[in-house]
Amino acid sequence: MSDSPLRIALVSPHAFPPGDDVGRAVAAEAEALARRGHAVTVLAPGKGRQAADAGRRRIEALEAGDADAVAAEPGGPPLVVATSRALRKSTKGTGRRLGGPIDSASGLEIALGLGGFDVAHLHEPLAPSPALAALRHATGVRAVTFHRTAPLAGVAFVRPLVDRALAQADLRIALSGAARHVLAGVLPGEYEVVPEGIDPTLVPRATGNDGIVIVARDRDRTGLRFVLRALIGTDPLLTGPITVIGPPDAPQRTRAAVPKALRERVSVVPDAGGTSRAEALGRGRIALFPTGDEAGTPVLREAMAAGLCVLAARCPEADEALGADGGMTLPPFSAEAWADAIAGCLGNPARVAMFGAEAERRGRARTWDDVAADLEGLYRAVAARPEGADGIAVEAPVFADLRVRTGPGLGPREIVQAALERDIRIVAVAAPGGIEPALEVHRVAPDRLQVIVGQEIDTREGVVVGLFLTHSVPDGLSLEDSLRRVRDQGGITVIPHPESAAAPPAEALRAVGDLIDCHEGLTPARAAAHATEAALLLQRAGLVVTAGSGAAAPAEVGTAGMLMRPFAGPEQFMQALGDARPVRRRRGLRGRGARSSRRASQQTT
């Protein structure tokens, strides 16, 4: 990349214009990177049909050959390209909108695969979005930033899928040392710490006002109700006016959560962005963050930068941000602790002033320009790593039929002949009864045809496939035992498509999920368009997908397969599947040479 301007794609799962903390951080980061001279494009769902239509036109132009259709001018304003139309996350409304999964995935794959970006940087990879799966299509440095650790609670249920998707990332970023510790414990890997910044122009300095500001933007308003109870009975002359920064929608509901005893003293400000928060923070000298979810957000740093004395629910992010002298962290929902802390601050103005001064120093120490400088350094460092360090040659994809069954009329020589006629470069032979048929195909195949030795194994729960086998696996064993025997010899386990084999039931598969490497997602059993889209959806959900014809006759060889990079051995096979594409061919079609572009692969189906 040298020192030339970078073409950067910032990917947000949340809609633009932004209405939440993550989206606003992406927007601020984009503007700061653009100020450093880079060409920055934001790929995100768009609010409204007009934005979605404009984004679609750009993506269609890119796919048609306009290489600059989604590119911003170096140093110019960031370009926002809608990859789909945003949908509300829920009917209750949170101000947050996500993209439709199918449209968003397709748009992202085209933009990242053909946009020529030097960097593809995905924010909040665990948000419900196809963006993480689409990251495998990126051509440059692939980065992910985790904004919140709360979603990690549900990762255990889809851990293998998340691990495989994150394996595509060259750079993982946490916002704090505390967050890095949590992330590394749940999703092991190397993480860089790049704290977020503030925009000093949006954060007022302490004005000397005597009010209290409560940050409680959760929809159920549990934190707000708790902390207001701690304020009942306090002297209005000491507390001053009480301002609540609430959710961006339904301020009347926030108002209804205020006890009658405080209703005359409390005003509600919906969070409409940095300007509205700055106005609210300017009303107070003490800021209360009653829940850990709020204490780990950018608003904490804004309150600090404004010079407020901060009392926050104890969480690793708040402890790290405030340090020893920038405020106090308290046990969440401990009424006695919060009441004592609030009373102690109200009765000790010198203490409030000391906390506020240190908080302001710490809060203003880092701007978005600092963030952009750190990110640029990381991007260039990753790009400077020696190419091919993992030993995998980057080559054009070839067509692979990953499940062929020998039988009457389809012996080893017929398989080889059909493969050569149809430009099939890789064929996995998995016949029932052992690996001998696959070994015979391997013996008669020329060098240009790579043969994977496999077996179709009949377990007590159903049929599974083992690839890269060195010896046969007996039929009639339990599902777990059969899969372990494949793994023990360094093989790859595949669950066949239920329409092509009597695969084990879902309950049995869930019990052995850690022993399953791949799922067959595409067979010739149904119409090509429906079958291919179903397989792509499985990939976008994070599954490692294979595809094969299941051929038992020469005409069926190559009717389904994968466009994938060449590989050597099981480990590289799994890596190659990460950016492979499932493909359908017409029966008996003489294949054309595989091409690497997305349009070429679509034409092959």
FIVEXDO-910376 format. One record per residue (C-alpha): residue in one letter; x, y negated, z. Coordinates in pm, whole numbers, plus 50000, padded with zeros to 5 digits. Layout:
<pts>
AXYZ...
</pts>
This chain:
<pts>
M500005000050000S503054977350045D501934942850162S499354936549891P495714929949981L493794961250068R490454971649925I488574981150242A485164997250286L483604993250629V480775018450666S477965011450912P475155036150988H473055006651108A471294982550877F472544948850751P472004920650826P472954934651169G470574935151463D472644954951716D476074954551879V477674979151636G476464961051326R477594927451463A481024941751541V481304955051185A480344920851047A482884902851267E485594927851176A484824924050806E485114886150822A488394888051015L489924912750768A488794890650480R490524860850645R493734881150625G493334882450247H491804916850202A488874926649980V486244938850225T483014956750134V480414966550393L478454997950301A475284999850507P471525005150477G469804973350365K466774956850522G464044953750264R463454965949912Q465304937149748A468574945249926A468164982449854D467504976049485A470524953249454G472734979249622R471415006749397R472194986249087R475774981449202I476215018549275E474705028248939A477095004048767L480005019648954E478915054448849A478595042248490G482225031148487D482394995848634A485285001048877D484694967149046A480944970449098V481264974349475A484494954949523A484794921349698E487274894349601P490524895449801G490254869550074G486694861249976P483524866650176P482794903250257L480464919850008V477514938850161V476294967749946A473114985250056T473485022850018S469775028550087R466745011350232A466795010450611L464215029150813R463165021251167K464815044251418S461555048051610T458025034651609K458665017151941G461344995851783T464774986551917G465904962051655R468084989951515R467465004551171L469135034551008G469315045150646G467245072350483P469465103250488I469235115250128D469465081549952S472125068950192A474275100150152S474145098649773G475005061649764L477845065550009E479345095049825I479415075949497A480745043749652L483475060849854G484425085249580L484565060949287G485035026849454G488835028749459F489035018549824D492425019149995V490635023150328A487255038050421H486465029350783L483345044550940H481925029051256E479965049351514P480485083451344L478125101651585A475115080151497P472335099651321S473555093150969P475125112150676A478065087950676L480485111250857A479875139250607A480205114550318L483635103850444R485185134250277H484605117549939A486835087750024T490045084449824G492185063550062V492885061750434R489905074950631A489275059150972V486525062351232T485755039951530F483735052551827H481815023751981R479945042752252T480725074352444A477105080452549P476225100952234L478915126152331A476435142752567G474745160052274V477885169252081A478165203452245F475235215952039V476855206951707R480515207251809P481815229051522L480075206751267V481435174751419D484945189251446R484955198851080A483675165050971L486155145951189A488975166951047Q488615145150735A489635113850930D493255101950918L492715077351202R490475078551510I489925046651707A488565041252058L487685007152201S489405012352535G491785035252716A488885048352922A486905056452608R489935073752457H490175096152764V486515106052738L486685111552363A489835132752381G488185154952640V485135162052425L486565158652073P490285166552107G492595146651885E494855116251869Y493115082851926E494385047451881V492995020752115V491804989251938P489634968352173E486994946052019G487434908552017I485224878252066D484394848351854P485514818852073T483234795251881L480174814652000V481154817852365P480694786952584R483064779452866A481704777853220T479404747753253G479034746953628N475394757753619D474144776453923G471954802953763I472084840953745V472064858853408I470864895053389V471824915653084A469204943053053R468434951852692D467334988052748R463854995452616D462585012452933R463764982553142T464765005153430G467934985453500L466054952553493R463444964353744F466174977253974V468274945753985L465264922754017R464244941554331A467654932354474L466884895554406I463484895154576G463794874854894T466904855954789D466944818354836P466014800854507L468364772654599L471274797454605T470364818354303G469234790054079P467214799253770I467314835953666T467724843253293V467194877953147I468834887252816G466384913852705P465794936152400P465404917952069D461774928252037A458664926252257P459764899252505Q456304901152662R457104936352781T460304924052940R458334896153103A455804921353235A458624940353412V459364909953633P457824912453983K455224886054063A457424873054345L460064862654089R457954854253786E458194816553833R461994818353862V462714841253564S462944832953194V463444858752920V465744854252618P465494881752351D468904891652220A468894877751866G472684877151833G475704858151954T474104823851946S471124833552163R473364851952408A475734822252430E472844799152515A471644822952787L475114828652934G475614790952951R472814788853209G474604808353481R477634813153701I476954849853787A476194877453534L474624910653636F474934942453426P472774967653612T473434998653397G476535015553262D475135013452911E475104975552931A478394973053120G480164990352829T478924966152561P480454935152399V478184912852607L480344920552912R483364905452738E481274875552629A480174869452988M483774871953100A484954847852829A482264823352941G483854823153286L480994839953472C481474860653785V480514895653665L478844922653875A478524954253666A477434990253707R480515011653754C481725028353436P485215033753290E484805006253030A483764979953290D486514990153531E489114985953258A487734953153126L487384936053466G490514949253630A491014941553998D490194904353995G487874898253699G484664908453878M483114937354070T481884971553962L479164987354176P477535021754201P474655023253953F471205020554117S472595017354469A470194991754616E472244984654928A475524979854741W473974956154487A472084935954746D475254931654956A477384922054654I474874896454529A474474881554877G478254880254920C478704860954597L475814836954659G477294828354998N480874824454878P481284799854588A485084802154609R484914839354543V482624833654245A485024807654106M488034830854151F486334859753972G485114836353697A488554821653628E490204855853597A487314869053387E487634839853148R491364845653109R490884882553035G487824877352817R489424851352590A492694870352551R491574888252232T489794875451921W488574892951607D491664880451424D493754900751670V491574930951594A492074926451220A495854924151261D495914956251464L493714974551213E495834963450918G498934976751092L497275010351154Y495955012950797R499375006450650A501095030150892V498775058550798A499155051150427A502945051950464R502935087750589P504695111150344E502275125150089G501775162150098A502855164050461D500275191350517G501675212250233I498525210150023A498915199249663V496275174849545E495005189449219A491895186349004P489055208849121V488395242148954F485295264148945A485125291949205D482485319349223L482745328449590R480655360249596V480605386849326R479465422849389T480805451349179G478445478449065P477245498148763G478085477948454L480185452848651G483555468748715P486865451248769R487575445448400E484085431648335I484485407048622V487845395248491Q486585392048135A483495372148240A485605349348459L488095341748182E485345335347928R483615310348158D486725292648286I486235305848639R489595301648811I488725316949150V486505346749223A485745362349560V484835398949529A482775411949821A481215445749756P479595469050011G481555498050152G485075483750182I487705462350013E488805487649747P486665472449465A488095438149541L491645451749545E491085467749204V489905434249060H492995418149209R495235444149041V493855438648689A493425400648706P495945378148526D497835351048711R495425323648602L492555340448793Q492815339349170V491015368249339I489915366649701V489655401149853G486455404650051Q483745428350167E480005427850221I479615441850571D476375457750691T476125450551065R473375462251299E471825427351283G472215421150909V474675415450625V477725392850655V480715386750427G484405387350511L486975370750285F490765372650276L490695407750420T493645431450439H491655462150544S488015472850543V485555466850825P483285496650909D479535492550857G477095497551143L478935477051407S477375448651602L477375414151444E479885400751698D482235430351660S482145428151280L482905390751280R485745395451529R487305422551311V487295398451018R488845371151229D491435394751381Q492965400951039G493075363950954G489935364850742I487095340250688T483545348450795V480625338850572I476895341750639P475165349350308H472145330150187P468935347150312E467585347749957S470515368549832A471135392750121A469525404950442A471405380150660P471195382551042P468335363451207A468865328651344E468805339751708A471635364451646L473665338251456R473315312651735A474815337451980V478005340951770G478255305551631D481905301851726L482805331651505I481135318051189D483315298450946C481005292450649H477415294650535E476475303450180G474325274250072L473745280249703T472725310749499P470995314549161A467785325649334R465895292849282A465725263649038A469075246548989A468035211449102H466365223449422A469135248149504T471925222849456E470175195749660A469555220649944A473245229849950L474275193249949L471995186450244L473695214450438Q477065198650362R475835164450470A474655180050795G478255190750858L478135227650766V480995243150569V479185255750261T480155282150007A478375291849687G478475323249479S476505341449215G476145374249407A476535388749057A475875425448993A475935422048610P478355404648372A475815378148263E475365367048624V479025359648699G479565322348747T475885312348769A476655296349106G479875285049270M481965256249402L484035229449235M486995228849470R490685221349493P493075250549442F494345265749764A496715291749904G495415312750192P492515310550436E493545278250608Q493835258350286F490635274950162M488735259850455Q490335225950395A489455227250025L485815234550109G485735201550299D485405181149978A484125208349743R480825205749558P478235233449511V477385238849144R474785258348945R475415270648590R472985285248344R473045322848305G475705333748056L477025298148008R480565296047877G482145271748120R483895239948023G487015228948202A486235216248552R486555178648591S487135159648908S484655131248884R481265132449045R479455127048715A481345155448553S480405179048833Q476755169048801Q476835176048429T478215210548502T475185220148711
</pts>
